[in-house]
Amino acid sequence: MAAEKSGNAAYDALMRQLKAGTPGNCYVLHGDERYLLDRRVKEIRRAILSDSGNAFDIKHFSGIPDPDELYEAVSVFPLFGERTLVEVTDYDFARDLDTLLPVLRDLPEHVCLLFICAAGAFKADKRLASVKELYKIASVVEFTPRAGRELAPWIREQFKAAGRSISVSDAEYLAFATGGLMSSIVSETQKLAAHCEGDTVTRADIDALVDAVPDAVAYRLTDAIISRDFKRAARELVAQIATRDPGQLTIHSITTKMRQLLLARLYLDEGRSAQDLMAAAGMKTNVEFQAKALMTAAKKLTVAQCRTAVRLCCDSAFRLNNGGGSEVLTELLTRLSANVIS
């Protein structure tokens, strides 16, 4: 699957091991992309337990198990197959790694010890000697959201299976609108396939039906302003206010976009690319679509307009953080619109 390609060496090594049917002795799986993580867990289980298919050859722990119990679990020989699988969920590596290391140092060949971490739960300071040792013993695999260009072929396959089609650019936009998380994309793909009117899913369908992440909402709002579509900008703002966000998240997202827009305008004058913009602005790899759109939008504005937009956002953020309400956002929209057409 195109969406599953990665530049992560640990992930690629795991994929090679699974393809060969020979998982290693110890894995730590973590990251925000839960869809892929869960798939890899199922494949590890299938590879380890294929010959036995018996619950006696798998052991589950949650949290921080007793070291003696964990040592016993990894030491027990399989009853029905060639290997045993020991799964540990929600282990606190930051708190109890020193207790775990003696068990990891002496893992028998017949066991696969698998740690499954919730999103954001794996915290390990790589400067510590204990963490360095963990990385030497275990394969620590992080599952991160893929870039839109990597997800687009997979998204198109999902729609094809549902009897619909979508262009490459709109598939990338859907990845952006959902934050690039495959579990969210699956859910929104099903919704779009069920409710869009035509055979082809369009960007208009995505804007109308998808529950977009805040970053995408802010992008749509700023895109409407830059495009001088003030009615659409007003609709986007009303929709955002209806979510009962107190405004700080919205103003932060809009300000970020305006700062990125200013940088894009400056980079255009220097002949630099969307990739340069992403690197300088610290943008994630799954928002290349947005970076390209910012470069295109910047062509319509002057440096002075972009700088004024940033100042307006900062002024509104100050007022919002000092007791202002939704009227601050409404006024900001008006002032940004006037700046764009000035």
Residue pairs with C-beta under 8 A, 6 or more apart in sequence:
1 154
1 157
2 150
2 151
2 153
2 154
3 146
3 150
3 151
3 153
3 154
3 155
3 182
4 15
4 36
4 154
5 150
6 12
6 15
6 146
8 141
8 142
8 144
10 139
10 140
10 141
10 142
11 141
11 142
11 143
13 139
14 23
14 27
14 40
14 139
14 141
17 23
17 24
18 40
18 43
18 44
18 47
21 47
21 50
22 47
23 44
23 47
23 48
23 112
24 112
24 139
25 107
25 109
25 111
25 112
25 113
26 104
26 107
26 112
26 113
26 114
26 115
26 137
26 138
26 139
27 44
27 112
27 113
27 114
27 115
27 138
27 139
27 140
27 141
28 93
28 115
28 117
28 122
28 134
28 138
28 139
28 140
28 141
29 37
29 40
29 41
29 114
29 115
29 116
29 117
29 141
29 143
30 37
30 117
30 118
30 119
30 121
30 122
30 140
30 141
30 142
30 143
31 37
31 119
31 122
31 141
31 142
31 143
31 144
32 119
32 120
32 143
32 144
32 145
32 181
33 143
33 144
33 145
33 146
33 181
33 182
34 119
34 143
34 181
34 183
35 181
35 182
35 183
35 186
36 143
36 182
37 116
37 143
40 141
40 143
41 87
41 114
41 116
44 85
44 112
44 114
45 58
45 85
48 57
48 58
48 81
48 83
48 84
48 85
48 112
49 57
49 58
49 81
49 85
50 81
51 80
51 81
51 82
52 78
52 79
52 80
52 81
53 80
54 79
54 80
54 81
56 79
56 80
57 78
57 79
57 80
57 81
57 83
57 84
57 85
58 84
58 85
58 86
58 87
59 73
59 76
59 84
59 85
59 86
59 87
60 87
60 88
60 89
61 69
61 70
61 73
61 86
61 87
61 88
61 89
62 88
62 89
62 90
63 89
63 90
63 91
63 92
64 91
64 92
64 95
64 96
64 99
65 73
65 88
67 99
67 100
67 102
67 103
70 86
70 88
70 100
70 103
71 103
73 84
73 86
74 84
74 86
74 103
74 107
74 108
74 111
74 113
75 108
75 111
76 84
77 84
77 110
78 84
78 110
82 110
83 110
83 111
83 112
84 110
84 111
84 112
85 111
85 112
85 114
86 111
86 112
86 113
86 114
87 114
87 115
87 116
88 113
88 114
88 115
88 116
89 115
89 116
89 117
89 118
90 117
90 118
90 121
91 100
91 115
91 117
93 100
93 115
93 122
93 123
93 124
93 131
93 134
94 123
94 124
94 125
97 124
97 130
97 131
97 134
98 130
101 130
101 133
101 134
101 137
104 113
104 134
104 137
104 138
105 137
107 113
107 137
113 138
115 138
122 140
122 142
124 131
124 134
124 140
125 131
126 132
126 135
134 140
145 179
145 180
145 181
145 182
145 284
145 286
146 175
146 180
146 182
146 285
146 286
147 175
147 180
147 285
147 286
147 288
148 171
148 172
148 173
148 175
148 176
148 180
148 286
148 287
148 288
148 289
149 172
149 288
151 171
151 172
151 175
151 180
151 182
151 185
151 286
152 168
152 171
152 172
152 175
153 171
154 182
155 166
155 171
155 174
155 175
155 185
155 189
156 165
156 166
156 168
156 171
158 185
158 186
158 189
159 165
159 166
159 171
159 189
159 192
159 193
159 201
162 189
162 190
162 193
163 193
163 199
164 192
164 193
164 196
164 199
164 200
164 201
165 199
165 200
165 201
166 174
166 200
166 201
166 202
167 200
169 289
170 201
170 202
170 203
170 206
172 288
172 289
173 203
173 206
173 289
174 185
174 188
174 189
174 192
174 201
174 206
174 210
175 185
175 286
175 289
176 216
176 219
176 286
176 287
176 289
176 290
177 188
177 206
177 207
177 210
177 212
177 213
177 216
178 184
178 185
178 188
178 210
178 212
178 213
178 216
179 213
179 215
179 216
179 286
180 284
180 286
180 287
188 209
188 210
188 211
191 209
191 210
192 201
192 205
192 206
192 209
192 210
193 201
195 209
196 202
196 205
196 209
197 205
207 220
212 220
214 245
214 249
214 250
214 253
215 253
215 287
217 236
217 239
217 240
217 250
217 253
218 250
218 253
218 254
218 256
218 257
219 257
219 290
219 293
220 232
220 236
221 233
221 236
221 237
221 240
221 254
221 333
222 254
222 257
222 258
222 261
223 293
223 297
224 230
224 232
224 233
224 236
225 233
225 333
225 336
225 337
225 340
226 261
226 297
226 300
226 301
226 340
227 297
228 337
228 340
228 341
230 333
230 337
233 333
233 337
234 333
237 329
237 330
237 333
240 250
240 329
241 247
241 326
241 329
247 320
247 324
247 325
247 326
247 328
247 329
248 317
248 320
248 321
250 329
251 313
251 316
251 317
251 320
251 328
251 329
251 332
252 317
254 313
254 332
255 310
255 313
255 314
255 317
257 294
258 306
258 309
258 310
258 312
258 313
259 281
259 310
260 277
260 281
260 283
260 294
261 294
261 297
261 298
261 301
261 306
261 309
262 303
262 306
262 307
262 309
262 310
263 277
263 280
263 281
264 277
264 291
264 294
264 295
264 297
264 298
265 298
265 301
265 302
265 303
265 306
266 303
267 273
267 276
267 277
267 280
267 295
267 298
268 295
268 298
268 299
269 303
273 295
274 288
274 291
274 292
274 294
274 295
275 288
275 291
277 283
277 291
277 294
277 295
278 285
278 287
278 288
278 291
281 291
283 290
283 291
298 306
301 340
305 339
305 340
305 342
308 339
309 336
309 339
309 340
312 332
312 335
312 336
312 339
313 332
313 336
316 324
316 328
316 329
316 331
316 332
316 335
319 328
320 328
320 329
